[in-house]
């Protein structure tokens, strides 16, 4: 039976909504790649969680593109929060979204995907090169979530129709299960194991809503995934097209 990732997500959110949190939302670390992908995901999740965005994307090429996407995210968040709070009729200080940035280290991406070694340069999206890239970014984000006591972890990646939701969710599930094994081991100072929030954020018109929000906020929407290989593939297709 094929997993319905978004149905699993909705079940989890319904459980959180009906549970007893004693007035305190659980903390979610949200790995994010850009402002457009974050827009609907934040709109969808904000009422359930206190959210910290983790911006770790060494795959993005070139450095100017990395900075542009980060800057767009930084500019989007306060405007989005102000609108959300205005709609809810609360003070802006009542709801926060923190942003945790990392250093730009593209070598970590190249070391992880080993595209030249395994001849994956021209592979279409959703293949093994992409799986290794998902794995790298999600592992890094999950480790941060463990070290900093988050209750939940997920990523915006599944909102893109070009990303493989099965790969993304299987990686997330494995990260949680492995961390749970560590936590249950004999190690005296085992770190907590944040739960993984399954998702297929493109579903239920999520991708469509992200496009609407991008227009509403005037967000820059990139025309390639981010890595040098996806950019080269796009350029190659245009030349041949």
Backbone as CSV, one residue per row, in Angstrom:
resi,resn,N_x,N_y,N_z,CA_x,CA_y,CA_z,C_x,C_y,C_z
1,UNK,0.842,-1.201,0.000,0.000,0.000,0.000,0.878,1.253,0.000
2,UNK,0.547,2.186,-0.865,1.324,3.411,-0.973,0.996,4.340,0.187
3,UNK,2.037,4.845,0.833,1.817,5.752,1.954,1.214,7.067,1.474
4,UNK,0.222,7.542,2.194,-0.342,8.860,1.944,0.289,9.797,2.965
5,UNK,1.389,10.425,2.572,2.189,11.196,3.526,1.420,12.370,4.100
6,UNK,0.605,13.022,3.261,-0.119,14.188,3.772,-1.228,13.769,4.726
7,UNK,-1.834,12.605,4.491,-2.832,12.102,5.441,-2.177,11.797,6.786
8,UNK,-0.963,11.246,6.755,-0.230,11.000,7.996,0.056,12.309,8.714
9,UNK,0.431,13.331,7.947,0.694,14.652,8.527,-0.565,15.201,9.195
10,UNK,-1.689,15.112,8.500,-2.934,15.633,9.049,-3.332,14.898,10.325
11,UNK,-3.110,13.594,10.352,-3.417,12.820,11.566,-2.576,13.311,12.751
12,UNK,-1.290,13.565,12.484,-0.402,14.059,13.546,-0.858,15.429,14.031
13,UNK,-1.187,16.306,13.094,-1.611,17.662,13.473,-2.926,17.643,14.243
14,UNK,-3.837,16.759,13.849,-5.094,16.635,14.584,-4.836,16.158,16.007
15,UNK,-3.862,15.245,16.165,-3.506,14.777,17.494,-2.917,15.879,18.346
16,UNK,-2.068,16.711,17.725,-1.477,17.838,18.456,-2.557,18.837,18.844
17,UNK,-3.477,19.096,17.923,-4.533,20.076,18.178,-5.466,19.636,19.301
18,UNK,-5.726,18.339,19.380,-6.655,17.848,20.400,-5.960,17.438,21.692
19,UNK,-4.626,17.430,21.683,-3.877,17.009,22.863,-3.776,18.108,23.897
20,UNK,-3.247,17.731,25.043,-3.086,18.683,26.144,-1.654,19.197,26.157
21,UNK,-1.440,20.376,25.562,-0.107,20.988,25.547,0.051,22.019,26.655
22,UNK,-0.979,22.138,27.519,-0.943,23.075,28.635,-0.652,24.496,28.166
23,UNK,-1.276,24.856,27.036,-1.130,26.207,26.516,0.173,26.470,25.788
24,UNK,1.015,25.473,25.672,2.309,25.663,25.030,2.414,24.797,23.784
25,UNK,2.731,25.443,22.665,2.875,24.693,21.423,4.179,23.896,21.438
26,UNK,4.179,22.709,20.797,5.447,21.998,20.632,6.373,22.767,19.694
27,UNK,7.674,22.552,19.852,8.675,23.253,19.034,9.014,22.410,17.802
28,UNK,8.965,23.065,16.645,9.259,22.412,15.371,10.468,23.060,14.718
29,UNK,11.439,22.248,14.309,12.524,22.741,13.470,12.152,22.430,12.025
30,UNK,12.038,23.476,11.229,11.634,23.356,9.837,12.820,23.655,8.931
31,UNK,13.359,22.615,8.288,14.389,22.873,7.289,13.725,23.531,6.089
32,UNK,14.311,24.635,5.609,13.711,25.367,4.500,14.769,25.715,3.469
33,UNK,14.356,25.704,2.200,15.289,25.966,1.106,15.120,27.364,0.520
34,UNK,13.950,27.996,0.725,13.708,29.309,0.131,12.405,29.877,0.675
35,UNK,12.132,31.125,0.360,10.915,31.783,0.830,9.649,31.218,0.177
36,UNK,9.615,31.017,-1.157,8.385,30.486,-1.752,7.953,29.143,-1.167
37,UNK,8.901,28.245,-0.957,8.557,26.936,-0.394,8.168,27.047,1.075
38,UNK,8.679,28.058,1.760,8.348,28.258,3.169,6.966,28.873,3.349
39,UNK,6.488,29.615,2.363,5.301,30.452,2.545,4.077,29.638,2.962
40,UNK,3.648,28.716,2.115,2.469,27.925,2.465,2.753,26.997,3.638
41,UNK,3.954,26.436,3.687,4.287,25.518,4.776,4.128,26.202,6.124
42,UNK,4.602,27.441,6.236,4.439,28.195,7.475,2.972,28.519,7.744
43,UNK,2.267,28.932,6.723,0.848,29.251,6.880,0.085,28.036,7.413
44,UNK,0.453,26.871,6.936,-0.213,25.625,7.293,0.139,25.151,8.704
45,UNK,1.377,25.347,9.132,1.864,24.748,10.376,1.878,25.692,11.580
46,UNK,1.758,26.992,11.339,2.025,27.958,12.397,1.078,27.822,13.592
47,UNK,-0.152,27.407,13.349,-1.093,27.330,14.476,-0.839,26.110,15.370
48,UNK,0.007,25.195,14.886,0.276,23.986,15.669,1.607,24.034,16.423
49,UNK,2.568,24.833,15.931,3.934,24.766,16.434,4.529,26.148,16.679
50,UNK,5.512,26.201,17.584,6.487,27.279,17.615,7.598,26.858,16.658
51,UNK,7.840,27.652,15.624,8.670,27.213,14.506,9.999,27.958,14.469
52,UNK,11.055,27.191,14.291,12.372,27.735,13.942,12.744,27.194,12.570
53,UNK,13.078,28.092,11.657,13.524,27.684,10.322,15.024,27.434,10.358
54,UNK,15.434,26.354,9.741,16.847,26.010,9.657,17.260,26.093,8.191
55,UNK,18.085,27.091,7.889,18.498,27.319,6.505,19.877,26.698,6.291
56,UNK,19.869,25.473,5.808,21.111,24.762,5.487,20.962,24.197,4.084
57,UNK,21.643,24.827,3.113,21.471,24.456,1.716,22.779,24.625,0.939
58,UNK,23.788,23.792,1.247,25.075,23.925,0.566,25.021,23.507,-0.898
59,UNK,23.888,22.966,-1.314,23.705,22.577,-2.711,23.521,23.783,-3.622
60,UNK,23.075,24.896,-3.082,22.711,26.035,-3.933,23.950,26.629,-4.600
61,UNK,23.844,26.864,-5.897,24.950,27.379,-6.713,24.408,28.465,-7.635
62,UNK,25.184,29.548,-7.801,26.437,29.902,-7.131,26.154,30.583,-5.792
63,UNK,27.212,31.128,-5.175,27.064,31.763,-3.864,26.067,32.920,-3.910
64,UNK,26.037,33.645,-5.025,25.107,34.776,-5.140,23.654,34.302,-5.077
65,UNK,23.397,33.125,-5.647,22.046,32.562,-5.599,21.678,32.152,-4.176
66,UNK,22.654,31.576,-3.483,22.455,31.189,-2.084,22.071,32.413,-1.251
67,UNK,22.808,33.489,-1.413,22.552,34.706,-0.647,21.222,35.338,-1.043
68,UNK,20.889,35.252,-2.313,19.622,35.847,-2.764,18.437,35.112,-2.129
69,UNK,18.506,33.796,-2.102,17.408,33.022,-1.515,17.316,33.248,-0.003
70,UNK,18.457,33.345,0.646,18.467,33.612,2.076,17.905,35.008,2.361
71,UNK,18.335,35.993,1.597,17.857,37.367,1.788,16.350,37.452,1.562
72,UNK,15.863,36.740,0.562,14.432,36.746,0.284,13.649,36.153,1.459
73,UNK,14.191,35.099,2.054,13.556,34.480,3.212,13.565,35.432,4.410
74,UNK,14.697,36.082,4.636,14.800,37.032,5.759,13.829,38.197,5.595
75,UNK,13.634,38.669,4.379,12.725,39.789,4.142,11.262,39.366,4.215
76,UNK,10.996,38.125,3.839,9.624,37.620,3.825,9.067,37.388,5.229
77,UNK,9.873,36.834,6.125,9.366,36.378,7.426,8.672,37.475,8.243
78,UNK,9.269,38.641,8.439,8.566,39.659,9.247,7.276,40.148,8.601
79,UNK,7.242,40.232,7.292,6.012,40.653,6.608,4.923,39.597,6.760
80,UNK,5.311,38.346,6.613,4.365,37.249,6.770,3.809,37.211,8.190
81,UNK,4.695,37.353,9.176,4.256,37.324,10.575,3.313,38.479,10.896
82,UNK,3.629,39.656,10.386,2.771,40.821,10.640,1.371,40.580,10.092
83,UNK,1.296,39.992,8.895,-0.010,39.709,8.303,-0.754,38.628,9.073
84,UNK,-0.033,37.598,9.496,-0.665,36.520,10.248,-1.237,37.028,11.570
85,UNK,-0.472,37.860,12.234,-0.932,38.407,13.505,-2.088,39.389,13.321
86,UNK,-2.051,40.135,12.221,-3.150,41.053,11.941,-4.441,40.277,11.693
87,UNK,-4.325,39.171,10.966,-5.496,38.344,10.692,-6.051,37.730,11.973
88,UNK,-5.133,37.371,12.881,-5.548,36.748,14.139,-5.966,37.771,15.182
89,UNK,-5.712,39.057,14.904,-6.086,40.094,15.850,-5.219,40.122,17.085
90,UNK,-3.938,39.723,16.935,-3.028,39.701,18.079,-1.842,40.598,17.799
91,UNK,-1.077,40.878,18.855,0.142,41.672,18.706,1.198,40.849,18.014
92,UNK,2.054,41.486,17.228,3.070,40.775,16.462,4.006,39.980,17.353
93,UNK,4.184,40.428,18.589,5.106,39.734,19.483,4.556,38.396,19.958
94,UNK,3.240,38.148,19.730,2.620,36.921,20.232,3.083,35.687,19.469
95,UNK,3.419,35.859,18.208,3.837,34.741,17.364,5.202,35.054,16.788
96,UNK,6.101,34.083,16.873,7.453,34.290,16.348,7.843,33.136,15.438
97,UNK,8.689,33.452,14.483,9.358,32.423,13.695,10.835,32.771,13.732
98,UNK,11.623,31.944,14.352,13.056,32.185,14.414,13.732,31.623,13.165
99,UNK,14.856,32.190,12.816,15.623,31.736,11.654,17.042,31.413,12.088
100,UNK,17.440,30.177,11.875,18.796,29.730,12.190,19.552,29.536,10.872
101,UNK,20.547,30.388,10.661,21.336,30.314,9.421,22.621,29.525,9.655
102,UNK,23.130,28.899,8.612,24.397,28.184,8.684,25.365,28.789,7.675
103,UNK,26.621,28.470,7.834,27.622,28.932,6.872,27.425,28.222,5.529
104,UNK,27.793,28.924,4.482,27.700,28.357,3.131,28.927,27.514,2.863
105,UNK,28.727,26.190,2.786,29.830,25.244,2.615,29.524,24.309,1.447
106,UNK,29.655,24.770,0.199,29.292,23.925,-0.952,30.086,22.624,-1.038
107,UNK,31.287,22.582,-0.468,32.077,21.349,-0.501,31.328,20.202,0.178
108,UNK,30.535,20.526,1.194,29.772,19.486,1.883,28.778,18.830,0.922
109,UNK,28.201,19.625,0.039,27.283,19.079,-0.963,28.019,18.180,-1.954
110,UNK,29.115,18.673,-2.512,29.845,17.881,-3.507,30.395,16.588,-2.906
111,UNK,30.865,16.651,-1.675,31.368,15.451,-1.007,30.255,14.435,-0.779
112,UNK,29.064,14.927,-0.511,27.944,14.036,-0.194,27.355,13.373,-1.433
113,UNK,27.205,14.123,-2.516,26.502,13.551,-3.674,27.434,12.781,-4.602
114,UNK,28.735,13.150,-4.630,29.709,12.417,-5.453,29.184,12.215,-6.881
115,UNK,28.686,13.297,-7.483,28.053,13.196,-8.799,29.032,12.790,-9.895
116,UNK,30.235,13.382,-9.883,31.210,13.054,-10.922,31.700,11.618,-10.789
117,UNK,31.946,11.193,-9.556,32.434,9.828,-9.333,31.440,8.794,-9.847
118,UNK,30.149,9.049,-9.609,29.120,8.065,-9.948,28.323,8.430,-11.191
119,UNK,28.833,9.419,-11.939,28.238,9.808,-13.214,26.756,10.193,-13.065
120,UNK,26.494,11.091,-12.107,25.125,11.515,-11.825,24.867,12.963,-12.263
121,UNK,25.814,13.543,-13.005,25.704,14.966,-13.326,24.453,15.293,-14.125
122,UNK,24.108,14.464,-15.093,22.982,14.769,-15.983,21.706,14.027,-15.583
123,UNK,21.734,13.365,-14.455,20.558,12.637,-13.996,19.402,13.617,-13.756
124,UNK,18.183,13.277,-14.193,17.028,14.154,-13.923,16.758,14.256,-12.426
125,UNK,16.003,15.280,-12.053,15.604,15.414,-10.642,14.811,14.193,-10.198
126,UNK,14.845,13.944,-8.871,14.156,12.842,-8.218,14.960,11.541,-8.270
127,UNK,16.221,11.621,-8.716,17.059,10.436,-8.788,17.990,10.313,-7.587
128,UNK,19.044,9.520,-7.745,19.959,9.230,-6.642,20.734,10.467,-6.204
129,UNK,21.120,11.315,-7.143,21.830,12.540,-6.760,20.962,13.389,-5.823
130,UNK,19.695,13.506,-6.152,18.786,14.282,-5.310,18.575,13.604,-3.954
131,UNK,18.466,12.270,-3.964,18.281,11.572,-2.691,19.444,11.859,-1.751
132,UNK,20.663,11.847,-2.270,21.838,12.127,-1.432,21.806,13.564,-0.927
133,UNK,21.298,14.456,-1.743,21.204,15.868,-1.336,20.162,16.035,-0.235
134,UNK,18.990,15.401,-0.403,17.988,15.434,0.674,18.591,14.912,1.974
135,UNK,19.287,13.780,1.849,19.847,13.117,3.027,20.804,14.048,3.772
136,UNK,21.694,14.687,3.029,22.672,15.592,3.636,21.983,16.700,4.416
137,UNK,21.044,17.380,3.788,20.426,18.545,4.411,19.526,18.155,5.579
138,UNK,18.813,17.068,5.421,17.919,16.638,6.499,18.694,16.085,7.687
139,UNK,19.802,15.384,7.431,20.636,14.889,8.536,21.183,16.046,9.365
140,UNK,21.669,17.065,8.666,22.250,18.223,9.352,21.178,18.936,10.193
141,UNK,20.014,19.118,9.613,18.938,19.791,10.330,18.454,18.951,11.504
142,UNK,18.350,17.635,11.305,17.864,16.782,12.386,18.849,16.775,13.551
143,UNK,20.116,16.788,13.254,21.114,16.820,14.319,20.986,18.115,15.125
144,UNK,20.721,19.217,14.448,20.508,20.480,15.162,19.261,20.379,16.041
145,UNK,18.225,19.767,15.519,16.993,19.600,16.299,17.246,18.767,17.555
146,UNK,18.047,17.727,17.430,18.370,16.882,18.590,19.180,17.652,19.628
147,UNK,20.159,18.377,19.155,21.048,19.080,20.075,20.355,20.227,20.803
148,UNK,19.260,20.719,20.234,18.616,21.902,20.797,17.200,21.643,21.326
149,UNK,16.885,20.393,21.553,15.677,20.044,22.282,14.360,20.299,21.580
150,UNK,14.334,20.196,20.264,13.076,20.376,19.544,12.204,19.134,19.700
151,UNK,10.897,19.344,19.631,9.947,18.241,19.747,9.715,17.552,18.404
152,UNK,9.758,18.349,17.337,9.449,17.845,16.001,10.438,18.404,14.979
153,UNK,10.498,17.728,13.847,11.359,18.148,12.741,10.664,17.805,11.430
154,UNK,10.794,18.694,10.441,10.370,18.372,9.078,11.082,19.314,8.111
155,UNK,10.731,19.221,6.831,11.366,20.034,5.795,10.321,20.529,4.813
156,UNK,10.598,21.658,4.189,9.696,22.207,3.168,9.818,21.488,1.832
157,UNK,10.788,20.613,1.676,11.123,20.067,0.363,9.947,19.409,-0.354
158,UNK,9.035,18.802,0.399,7.963,18.046,-0.254,6.929,18.938,-0.930
159,UNK,7.023,20.252,-0.778,6.051,21.119,-1.439,6.305,21.208,-2.941
160,UNK,7.502,20.897,-3.377,7.836,21.009,-4.793,7.361,19.779,-5.564
161,UNK,6.694,19.966,-6.699,6.303,18.823,-7.526,7.508,18.135,-8.170
162,UNK,8.679,18.768,-8.087,9.889,18.176,-8.652,10.655,17.323,-7.645
163,UNK,10.167,17.286,-6.394,10.843,16.511,-5.346,10.067,15.229,-5.068
164,UNK,10.797,14.191,-4.674,10.205,12.884,-4.413,9.786,12.791,-2.945
165,UNK,8.489,12.866,-2.683,7.990,12.848,-1.305,8.305,11.525,-0.609
166,UNK,8.297,10.429,-1.351,8.610,9.138,-0.728,10.031,9.132,-0.199
167,UNK,10.985,9.588,-1.009,12.380,9.660,-0.564,12.506,10.530,0.679
168,UNK,11.889,11.696,0.637,12.004,12.664,1.731,11.465,12.076,3.030
169,UNK,10.308,11.459,2.958,9.687,10.923,4.167,10.385,9.668,4.679
170,UNK,10.920,8.873,3.786,11.667,7.700,4.234,12.963,8.109,4.925
171,UNK,13.598,9.160,4.439,14.796,9.678,5.113,14.427,10.190,6.500
172,UNK,13.350,10.971,6.579,12.929,11.506,7.866,12.566,10.421,8.856
173,UNK,11.870,9.407,8.387,11.489,8.308,9.276,12.734,7.588,9.795
174,UNK,13.706,7.347,8.914,14.931,6.659,9.323,15.722,7.492,10.329
175,UNK,15.770,8.803,10.137,16.483,9.666,11.078,15.878,9.556,12.475
176,UNK,14.556,9.581,12.536,13.884,9.481,13.832,14.100,8.104,14.467
177,UNK,13.954,7.057,13.673,14.101,5.703,14.223,15.522,5.453,14.711
178,UNK,16.509,5.936,13.971,17.903,5.776,14.400,18.178,6.560,15.682
179,UNK,17.633,7.786,15.754,17.826,8.591,16.958,17.133,7.956,18.158
180,UNK,15.991,7.335,17.908,15.266,6.672,18.986,16.070,5.485,19.528
181,UNK,16.715,4.766,18.638,17.567,3.658,19.066,18.723,4.160,19.912
182,UNK,19.323,5.278,19.492,20.409,5.879,20.283,19.910,6.279,21.662
183,UNK,18.711,6.869,21.676,18.165,7.349,22.936,17.869,6.192,23.890
184,UNK,17.474,5.068,23.336,17.130,3.912,24.155,18.335,3.039,24.497
185,UNK,19.487,3.402,23.926,20.701,2.630,24.198,21.209,2.944,25.609
186,UNK,22.306,2.295,25.958,22.822,2.419,27.326,23.570,3.721,27.563
187,UNK,23.773,4.511,26.517,24.528,5.758,26.671,23.888,6.638,27.729
188,UNK,24.638,7.102,28.701,24.060,7.865,29.820,23.579,9.253,29.448
189,UNK,24.105,9.854,28.349,23.713,11.223,27.994,23.113,11.224,26.591
190,UNK,22.232,10.291,26.322,21.622,10.220,24.996,20.789,11.470,24.721
191,UNK,20.923,12.011,23.489,20.143,13.189,23.123,18.700,12.782,22.827
192,UNK,17.792,13.734,22.940,16.397,13.447,22.656,16.214,13.133,21.171
193,UNK,15.115,12.479,20.843,14.819,12.112,19.458,13.584,12.875,18.993
194,UNK,13.758,14.034,18.358,12.591,14.766,17.856,11.808,13.905,16.876
195,UNK,10.502,13.956,16.970,9.651,13.186,16.061,9.711,13.817,14.668
196,UNK,9.527,12.977,13.659,9.509,13.476,12.290,8.076,13.689,11.842
197,UNK,7.805,14.877,11.331,6.480,15.208,10.816,6.427,14.839,9.331
198,UNK,5.708,13.765,9.022,5.543,13.368,7.622,4.819,14.472,6.867
199,UNK,5.055,14.532,5.561,4.394,15.583,4.792,4.438,15.283,3.307
200,UNK,3.480,15.857,2.624,3.544,16.041,1.175,2.861,17.369,0.940
201,UNK,3.573,18.442,1.279,2.966,19.766,1.360,2.394,20.263,0.038
202,UNK,2.776,19.646,-1.082,2.217,20.053,-2.367,0.737,19.674,-2.467
203,UNK,0.309,18.674,-1.680,-1.064,18.197,-1.727,-2.024,19.236,-1.141
204,UNK,-3.335,18.981,-1.357,-4.377,19.877,-0.846,-4.149,21.306,-1.339
205,UNK,-3.686,21.413,-2.594,-3.418,22.703,-3.238,-2.308,23.492,-2.553
206,UNK,-1.427,22.774,-1.832,-0.329,23.457,-1.152,0.628,24.145,-2.107
207,UNK,0.984,23.464,-3.192,1.890,24.084,-4.174,1.217,25.288,-4.825
208,UNK,-0.065,25.121,-5.162,-0.811,26.233,-5.756,-0.844,27.427,-4.805
209,UNK,-1.065,27.149,-3.522,-1.115,28.233,-2.535,0.246,28.919,-2.401
210,UNK,1.322,28.154,-2.516,2.664,28.759,-2.436,2.892,29.730,-3.592
211,UNK,2.348,29.421,-4.759,2.463,30.337,-5.905,1.653,31.604,-5.651
212,UNK,0.452,31.424,-5.076,-0.382,32.595,-4.753,0.307,33.498,-3.739
213,UNK,0.889,32.885,-2.700,1.580,33.675,-1.682,2.827,34.350,-2.252
214,UNK,3.519,33.679,-3.153,4.691,34.281,-3.789,4.303,35.542,-4.551
215,UNK,3.173,35.497,-5.233,2.686,36.681,-5.953,2.262,37.771,-4.972
216,UNK,1.589,37.350,-3.905,1.107,38.316,-2.916,2.252,39.075,-2.264
217,UNK,3.348,38.378,-1.978,4.493,39.000,-1.303,5.595,39.427,-2.278
218,UNK,5.390,39.208,-3.565,6.395,39.591,-4.556,7.696,38.832,-4.414
219,UNK,7.601,37.524,-4.153,8.797,36.732,-3.889,9.498,36.287,-5.177
220,UNK,10.789,36.267,-5.109,11.602,35.718,-6.195,11.435,34.201,-6.215
221,UNK,10.987,33.672,-7.357,10.849,32.226,-7.537,11.905,31.764,-8.536
222,UNK,12.853,30.989,-8.069,13.939,30.507,-8.898,13.432,29.503,-9.939
223,UNK,14.157,29.375,-11.043,13.710,28.468,-12.102,14.515,27.177,-12.151
224,UNK,15.305,26.917,-11.114,15.998,25.622,-11.029,16.134,25.256,-9.563
225,UNK,16.329,23.966,-9.311,16.352,23.429,-7.949,17.328,24.184,-7.056
226,UNK,18.532,24.389,-7.555,19.530,25.079,-6.751,20.943,24.655,-7.060
227,UNK,21.155,23.380,-7.323,22.526,22.897,-7.512,23.022,23.167,-8.925
228,UNK,24.323,23.086,-9.092,24.937,23.360,-10.394,24.454,22.385,-11.452
229,UNK,24.166,21.148,-11.041,23.746,20.132,-12.010,22.341,20.416,-12.522
230,UNK,21.445,20.810,-11.646,20.088,21.136,-12.093,20.119,22.375,-12.994
231,UNK,20.996,23.320,-12.657,21.098,24.517,-13.490,21.638,24.166,-14.876
232,UNK,22.646,23.320,-14.923,23.207,22.899,-16.210,22.187,22.120,-17.035
233,UNK,21.394,21.292,-16.367,20.376,20.521,-17.080,19.311,21.431,-17.677
234,UNK,18.917,22.466,-16.927,17.939,23.435,-17.440,18.510,24.163,-18.661
235,UNK,19.751,24.606,-18.538,20.379,25.338,-19.644,20.549,24.443,-20.864
236,UNK,20.888,23.176,-20.628,21.059,22.220,-21.731,19.735,21.997,-22.455
237,UNK,18.663,21.874,-21.700,17.345,21.658,-22.278,16.903,22.869,-23.100
238,UNK,17.223,24.070,-22.617,16.860,25.278,-23.358,17.614,25.339,-24.679
239,UNK,18.893,24.968,-24.642,19.712,25.009,-25.850,19.222,24.014,-26.891
240,UNK,18.827,22.830,-26.411,18.382,21.776,-27.310,16.933,21.954,-27.750
241,UNK,16.209,22.798,-26.941,14.782,22.909,-27.101,14.218,23.509,-28.317
